[in-house]
Amino acid sequence: MTTSVKETFVRAARLEEVRQRGCMAVQVGGQTVALFASGDQVFAVDNRCPHMGFPLDRGTVRDGVLVCHWHHARFDLATGGTFDPWADDVRTFPVEIRGDEVWVDVSPPQDSVSYYRQRLRDGLERNISLVLAKSAIALVEEGVPVRESFATAVDYGVRFRRSGWGQGLTILTCMMNLMPSLRPEDRARALYHGLSAVASDTDGEAPRFILRPLPGDAPDVATLTRWFRQFIEVRDSEGAERCIVSAIRAGASMEQLADMLFAAATDHRYIDVGHRLDFTNKAFEALDIIGWEHAEAVLSSLASGYAGAARMEEANEWRYPVDLVELLDNAFDRLEAALEEGRGRRGQWQGQAALTPVLLGDDPAAIVDALLEALRQGCEETALAGRVAYAAALRIARFHTSNDFGDWDTALHTFTFANAVHQGLRRSPSTTLLRGVFDAAMSVYLDRFLNIPAARIPQPTGNGGTPEDLRALDALLDRQQQVNSAGELVARYLYAGGDVGELKAALGSLLLRENRDFHTIQAVEAAFRQSELLEDEQERAHVLIAAARYLAAHAPTSRSQGQVFNIAQRLARGERLFEGD
């Protein structure tokens, strides 16, 4: 019995011609190959420079180094390895000399997935956005779960940023949360933005070395939690980090860890204008995706942020003319009693509509009393948090464009903080985290000037626009200062019966075509999450109107980051960038 071996080599050229010309481009099996004669050998490489596709047969070889003439990327002619990591390695092909003929094997590489996994890591380490874009596109097209690339970036981000969890990892997690709402063709772009955010946030940072747990038998979780909160109180990040690691090694549950961290994030008022609690929520959401076996590295990265956070007890607007901190401290003393009184009526509260105008009012004492009364009437913690998050979204939906542009961030901070408190309570209800609902309500109160005057939220008229209005968003956000028009268009679309999923997909595409803006990404992601939790259709519309208005206020950007992704996409399709349109 004989076994036939499939011939993979294809005749490419005559040896004499290659030697005479020194370099020539040939078509082999649908692949454009550059053949280079060097001494007694012939080398074959992909004729497209891996950087941006320029023909390498127009390059120069000297001492075994091939130089592309477009951006001067340099490659080892024999192996294809680049001396300029931003350029990628060029693919080489096996060559056989058969008599006077050059034969080349252009069969597909056996393990391109492993190659792009490594290139993704290279892109993170060196902050090379084009390499990250190419890797994201290739891995998604190869069917590699986005979760895998996400996990790689999370692990890298928490280990190679000494200051711990930051904007980059938050953007990355936001992008993962947005994935189900995006069109399939936008998912690689979302992954690219998330990866690039982590690479940028870690660029030039020292690595973070995780502390070991306490030796021997660790104290119980309750003791570690108490110590942890005390260490944060005195701004001792290392003592706090060791408590986190020790609690995880001692087998603390997800709920116990959530209680531990959210307690420290709410022991002081509205720390770091909400970012620390939002980062905590995102860290938990990241672990939900990649698995809780990574908890030690991920959660310990939060400690330094808690310890160094600004505390609103130190902020003038929280102390004068009304001492909101004192008002809240008094409310917290009554919190347990209010919960106990409402325990027998849990789930029966129907005061959502009545509470909203109080939250948007100008009497902080009345707001606190209304929140406590809702708890006495049986309002669940998550329902109360959701109501405050909705009120915070209304501040954005009603944000008047006569305000200072920077005040968009003020409203955004309140909304994302309120959303994070809501998600945290859905994960693990606790009296300590419930304090965050009151903090968020006070921030909504402080933001009241952003709605003076208030922008009008479009109302249903019964004869609204058609779903085709959605297509106009694309052109609308090509122009600046289209805040009100964007809100009105989204309102018309939804009131006319437009599909919420299609709207979210469209908003996602418009978000991804812009340069990354941390707050805009936060706004859209939080609005999408809140829209999924709201039952009232008009309230759901208000939250998405808020997202559209915020996005419109921050568009268009230069879109240079999207241009990098577009280049990678065109290269993946085999387009010839150097020839122009």
Residue pairs with C-beta under 8 A, 6 or more apart in sequence:
8 105
8 107
9 94
9 96
9 103
9 104
9 105
10 28
10 29
10 103
10 104
10 105
10 106
11 101
11 102
11 103
12 26
12 28
12 33
12 35
12 44
12 101
12 102
12 103
12 104
13 24
13 26
13 35
13 101
13 102
14 100
14 101
14 102
15 42
15 97
15 99
15 100
15 101
15 102
16 100
17 24
18 24
18 35
18 37
18 42
18 102
19 37
21 37
22 36
22 37
22 61
23 34
23 35
23 36
23 37
23 57
23 61
24 34
24 35
24 57
25 32
25 33
25 34
25 35
25 47
25 55
25 57
26 32
26 33
26 35
27 33
28 93
28 104
28 106
29 106
31 46
31 106
32 46
32 47
32 48
32 55
33 44
33 45
33 46
33 47
33 93
33 104
33 106
34 44
34 45
34 46
34 47
34 55
34 56
34 57
35 42
35 43
35 44
35 102
35 104
36 42
36 43
36 44
36 45
36 61
36 66
36 77
38 61
38 64
38 77
41 95
42 95
42 97
42 102
43 77
43 78
43 92
43 95
44 92
44 93
44 94
44 95
44 102
44 104
45 56
45 66
45 75
45 77
45 80
45 90
45 91
45 92
45 93
46 56
46 90
46 91
46 92
46 93
47 55
47 56
47 57
48 54
48 55
48 56
48 571
48 574
49 55
49 56
49 59
49 68
49 70
49 71
49 73
49 87
49 90
50 73
50 82
50 87
50 88
50 89
50 90
50 91
51 68
51 70
51 71
51 73
51 86
51 87
51 88
51 130
52 70
52 71
52 567
52 571
52 577
52 578
53 570
53 571
53 575
53 576
53 577
53 578
54 68
54 69
54 70
54 71
54 577
54 578
55 578
56 66
56 68
56 90
58 69
59 66
59 67
59 68
59 69
60 66
60 67
60 69
61 67
61 77
64 76
64 77
64 78
65 74
65 75
65 76
65 77
65 83
66 74
66 75
66 76
66 77
66 90
67 73
67 74
67 75
68 74
68 75
68 87
70 578
71 87
72 84
73 82
73 84
73 86
73 87
74 82
74 83
74 84
74 87
75 81
75 82
75 83
75 87
75 89
75 90
76 82
76 83
78 92
79 89
79 92
80 89
80 90
80 91
80 92
81 89
82 88
82 89
82 90
85 122
85 126
85 128
85 131
86 126
86 128
86 130
86 131
88 119
88 131
88 134
91 109
93 104
93 105
93 106
94 104
94 105
95 102
95 103
95 104
95 105
96 102
96 103
96 104
96 105
97 103
109 115
112 138
112 142
113 139
113 142
113 144
116 134
116 135
116 138
116 139
116 142
117 135
117 139
117 144
117 152
119 131
119 134
119 135
120 131
120 132
120 135
120 136
120 139
120 149
120 152
120 195
121 152
121 156
122 128
122 131
123 129
123 131
123 132
123 135
123 195
123 199
124 132
124 152
124 153
124 156
124 195
124 198
124 199
124 202
125 156
125 160
125 199
126 199
127 199
127 200
127 202
127 203
128 199
129 192
129 196
129 199
129 561
129 564
130 564
130 567
130 568
132 192
132 195
132 196
132 199
133 192
133 196
133 564
133 565
133 567
133 568
133 569
134 568
134 571
134 572
135 149
135 195
136 149
136 188
136 189
136 191
136 192
136 195
136 568
137 188
137 192
137 565
137 568
137 569
137 572
138 572
139 148
139 149
140 146
140 187
140 188
140 191
141 188
141 572
146 176
146 179
146 187
146 191
147 176
147 289
147 290
149 191
149 195
150 172
150 176
150 191
150 194
150 286
150 289
150 290
151 289
151 290
151 291
151 294
153 169
153 172
153 194
153 195
153 198
154 169
154 172
154 173
154 198
154 286
154 290
154 294
154 298
155 290
155 294
155 297
156 198
156 202
157 165
157 168
157 169
157 172
157 198
157 201
157 202
158 164
158 165
158 169
158 208
158 297
158 298
158 300
158 301
159 207
159 208
159 210
159 297
160 202
160 205
160 207
160 208
161 168
161 201
161 202
161 205
161 208
161 301
162 205
162 206
162 207
162 208
163 205
163 208
163 304
163 305
164 208
164 300
164 301
164 302
164 303
164 304
164 305
165 279
165 282
165 283
165 298
165 301
165 302
165 305
166 201
166 279
166 305
167 197
167 201
167 518
168 197
168 198
168 199
168 200
168 201
168 202
169 197
169 198
169 201
169 279
169 282
169 283
169 286
170 278
170 279
170 282
170 518
170 522
171 193
171 194
171 197
171 198
171 516
171 518
171 521
172 194
172 195
172 197
172 198
172 286
173 194
173 282
173 283
173 285
173 286
173 289
174 194
174 282
174 521
174 522
174 525
175 190
175 191
175 193
175 194
175 521
176 194
176 285
176 286
176 289
177 285
177 525
177 528
177 529
178 190
178 508
178 511
178 524
178 525
178 528
179 187
179 190
181 501
181 504
181 505
181 508
181 528
182 190
182 505
182 508
182 509
182 512
183 505
183 508
183 509
186 505
186 508
186 509
186 512
189 512
189 562
189 565
190 508
190 512
192 565
192 568
193 512
193 516
193 561
196 516
196 561
197 516
208 301
210 241
210 245
210 296
210 297
210 300
211 238
211 241
211 242
211 245
211 300
212 242
212 245
213 242
213 245
213 246
213 248
213 249
213 250
214 242
214 246
218 224
218 246
218 247
218 249
218 250
219 227
219 246
219 250
220 250
221 247
221 250
221 252
221 256
221 260
224 243
224 246
224 247
224 250
224 252
224 260
225 243
225 247
225 256
225 259
225 260
225 263
227 239
227 243
228 240
228 243
228 244
228 247
228 260
228 264
229 263
229 264
229 267
231 237
231 239
231 240
231 243
231 307
232 240
232 264
232 267
232 303
232 306
232 307
233 267
235 307
235 308
236 307
237 303
237 304
237 306
237 307
237 308
238 303
240 264
240 303
240 306
240 307
241 300
241 303
241 304
243 260
244 257
244 260
244 261
244 296
244 299
244 300
244 302
244 303
245 296
245 300
247 256
247 257
247 260
248 257
248 295
248 296
248 299
249 296
252 260
254 284
254 287
254 292
254 427
254 428
255 427
255 428
257 295
257 299
258 284
258 424
258 427
258 428
258 430
258 433
259 428
259 430
259 432
259 433
261 280
261 299
261 302
261 306
262 277
262 280
262 424
262 428
262 430
262 432
262 433
262 436
263 430
263 432
263 433
264 306
265 271
265 276
265 277
265 280
265 306
265 436
266 277
266 432
266 433
266 435
266 436
266 439
267 432
268 309
268 311
268 312
268 313
269 311
269 312
269 313
269 318
269 324
269 325
269 328
269 439
269 442
270 312
270 318
270 417
270 439
270 440
270 442
270 443
271 277
271 306
271 309
271 310
271 311
271 312
272 305
272 309
272 310
273 310
273 413
273 417
274 413
274 414
274 416
274 417
274 420
274 440
274 443
275 305
275 413
275 417
276 302
276 305
276 306
276 309
277 417
277 420
277 421
277 424
277 436
278 416
278 417
278 419
278 420
278 522
279 302
279 305
280 302
280 420
280 424
281 420
281 423
281 424
282 420
283 298
283 299
283 301
283 302
284 424
284 427
285 423
286 298
287 294
287 295
287 298
287 299
312 318
312 325
312 439
313 319
313 325
317 446
318 324
318 325
318 442
318 446
319 325
322 364
324 364
324 442
324 445
324 446
327 364
327 365
327 368
327 442
328 368
328 435
328 438
328 439
328 442
331 368
331 371
331 372
331 438
332 435
332 438
334 372
335 372
335 375
335 431
335 434
335 435
336 431
338 372
338 373
338 375
338 376
339 375
339 431
339 434
341 375
341 376
342 349
342 375
342 376
342 377
342 378
342 379
343 378
344 378
345 377
345 378
346 378
346 380
347 378
347 380
348 377
348 378
349 374
349 377
349 378
349 379
349 380
349 383
351 374
351 377
351 379
352 383
352 387
355 370
355 371
355 374
355 387
356 387
356 390
356 391
356 394
358 366
358 367
358 370
359 367
359 370
359 387
359 388
359 391
359 441
359 444
359 445
360 391
360 394
360 395
360 444
360 448
360 451
361 367
361 445
361 448
362 445
362 448
364 442
364 445
367 441
367 442
367 444
367 445
368 438
368 441
371 384
371 388
371 437
371 438
371 441
374 384
374 387
375 384
380 429
381 425
381 429
381 433
381 434
381 437
382 422
382 425
382 426
382 429
384 434
384 437
385 418
385 421
385 422
385 425
385 434
385 436
385 437
385 440
386 422
386 530
386 533
386 534
388 418
388 421
388 422
388 437
388 440
388 441
388 444
389 415
389 418
389 419
389 421
389 422
389 440
389 526
389 530
390 530
390 534
390 539
390 542
390 543
391 418
391 441
391 444
392 411
392 414
392 415
392 417
392 418
392 419
392 440
392 443
392 444
392 447
393 415
393 527
393 530
393 542
393 543
393 546
394 457
394 542
394 546
395 411
395 414
395 415
395 444
395 447
395 450
395 451
396 408
396 411
396 412
396 415
396 523
396 546
396 547
396 549
396 550
397 455
397 457
397 487
397 542
397 543
397 545
397 546
397 549
398 450
398 451
398 454
398 455
398 456
398 457
399 407
399 408
399 411
399 450
399 451
399 455
399 483
399 549
400 450
400 451
400 452
400 453
400 454
400 455
401 455
401 481
401 483
401 484
401 553
402 453
403 450
405 553
407 450
408 519
408 550
408 553
408 554
409 519
410 447
410 450
411 447
411 450
412 519
412 522
412 523
412 550
413 443
414 440
414 443
414 444
414 447
415 523
415 526
415 527
415 546
416 522
416 523
416 526
417 436
417 439
417 440
417 443
418 437
418 440
418 443
418 444
419 526
419 529
419 530
420 436
421 433
421 436
421 437
421 439
421 440
422 530
422 533
423 529
424 433
424 436
425 433
425 434
425 437
455 483
455 484
455 487
455 549
457 487
457 491
457 542
457 545
458 487
458 488
458 491
458 492
458 495
458 545
459 491
460 495
460 538
461 495
464 491
464 492
464 493
464 495
464 496
465 489
465 492
465 493
465 495
465 496
466 496
467 493
467 496
467 497
467 498
467 499
467 502
469 489
469 492
469 493
469 496
469 498
470 489
470 493
470 498
470 502
470 503
470 506
472 489
473 486
473 489
473 490
473 506
473 507
473 510
473 548
474 506
474 510
476 482
476 485
476 486
476 489
476 552
477 486
477 510
477 551
477 552
477 555
477 556
478 556
479 556
480 555
480 556
482 552
482 555
483 549
483 552
483 553
484 549
485 552
486 548
486 549
486 551
486 552
487 545
487 548
487 549
487 552
489 548
490 503
490 541
490 544
490 545
490 548
491 541
491 545
493 503
494 500
494 503
494 537
494 540
494 541
494 544
495 541
500 531
500 540
500 544
503 544
504 528
504 531
504 544
507 524
507 544
507 547
507 548
507 551
508 524
510 551
510 555
511 520
511 521
511 524
511 551
512 562
513 559
513 562
514 520
514 554
514 555
514 556
514 557
514 559
514 562
515 557
515 558
515 559
515 560
515 561
515 562
516 561
517 554
517 557
519 550
519 554
520 550
520 551
520 554
523 546
523 547
523 550
523 551
524 547
524 550
524 551
527 543
527 544
527 546
527 547
527 550
528 547
530 543
531 540
531 543
531 544
534 540
534 543
567 577
570 577
571 577
